[in-house]
Amino acid sequence: MKKKIPKKITLDVLEKSAIKYLEKYAASEYQLVSVLRRKIIKTSFFYKTNPEKDFELIDLITNKFKKIGLINDKKFSENKVETYAQKGYSRKKITFNLKSKGISNQNIEYGMENLKLYFNDAELASALIYAKKKKY
């Protein structure tokens, strides 16, 4: 089986790759940057080029996507907090998961504050959901 030859890195190629990724997954800015960095490193290893010059393209793409609303860490954290709370995750586990996705403390707190709109006591609600899941 032949290995797929990666396309050379250009702004257009990276942008299409980023759009394809965002169509498939809800992602934070940090996650998107990580995916694009891996793509650049993999491609530059194949073509034996220096990846540093292509990393600048990532900033251009993320700034453009932020401007048009494709990347919004505040909204992402709000949605993830709600999803995790519905799964019965504790506040601590939600915070840990969001930090691992590169979300800032400010955006995590924003998401936690919005959680109070759905639950009066989010910790109690999460504990009840968790207990229900663990019942035999």
N, C-alpha and C positions, 0 to 999 in steps of 0.2 A: 504494500500500500504506500502510495506516494505521500510525502508530507506536504501540507499546504504552504505555499510560499506567501509570506505576509506582504501586504502592500507597503510601499515606502511611506513614511510618515509625512503628511502634509496637513495643513489646517483643515481642509475639506474631509480628508480621510478620518481624522480624529473626531471631527464634529459629527460625521455620520455614525461613527462607532459609539459616541456618547449618546446620540439620539436613540440608537438601537438599544443600548443598555437601559436607558430611562424608559423606553417603551415596555421593556420586559420587567423591570424591577423599580420599586419605589426606593429611591436612594438619597442619602444625604450628600452634601458637597464633598465631604471627606471620602465617602465610598466611591463616588464618581472619579475623583482625582486619583485614588488608588488604582482603579481599573485602568484609567488612561496611562498612568505611570508604568504599570505592568506591560501594557501593550507597547509602549515606546521602548522599554528595556528589551522586551522580547524581539522586536523588530530591529533595533539597533545591534543586538547581538548577532542576528542573522546576517545583516549587511555590514557588520563590523564598523559601525559609526559611533560617534560620541552622542549619547542620549541627552546630555545637558542642554544642548541648543534647542531640542524639541520640547523640553519641559516648559519653556516659556509659552508654548502654544496652549498648554492646559489652562493657564491664567486667563488667556483671551477667551477660551471657550466657556469657562465657569462664569466669568463676568458677563458674557453675553447671555448665558442661560439664566443667570440670576435676574438680569434686567427684564427678560421676557417671561419670567416666572416658571421656568422648567425646574429650577432648583430653588427650594425654599425650606431651609432647615427648621424654621419656626413651625411651619405647617406640618412638616415631616414629623417633628417631635410630638406635636399635638396628636396626630393620627396614631403614632406608635404607642404613646402613653395610653390612649383609649383602647387600642388593641390588646396591649399587655395587661391592662386592668381587667378587661373582659376575660382574659385567660386565667386570671387569678394570681397574677404576679404581685409581689410586695413592692412597696415604694423603692426599697433598696435595690431590688432586682431590676426594676424598670430603669432606675438611674444608671446602674451598671451597664445594662444592655445599650442604652442610648449613648453613654460615654464611649463604649466600644465601637459605636458607629460614627464617632467624631462629632457628636452634638455638644455644643457649649453648655455650661451650667445655666446660663441665662435662659437659653431655649428649653432646657429640661424643666426649669422652674415654671416657665410659661405654660408648658404642657401639663405640668402637675396642677397648676392653678385652674386650668380649664377642666381638669378632671373633676373638680368640685362641682361643676355644673351638672354632671351626670350622677355623681354619688355624693351624699352628704358626708359620709365617712368612707373614704376610698379604701382604707386599710381593712375595715370590717367587711366591706363588699368583696374585696379580693380574697380575704380569708374564707368567706362563705362559698365563693365560687371554687376556690381550691379544695375545700372540704367536700363539696358536692362531687367534684371530679374524682376524689380519692375514695369515695364510698364504694363498697363492694356490691 
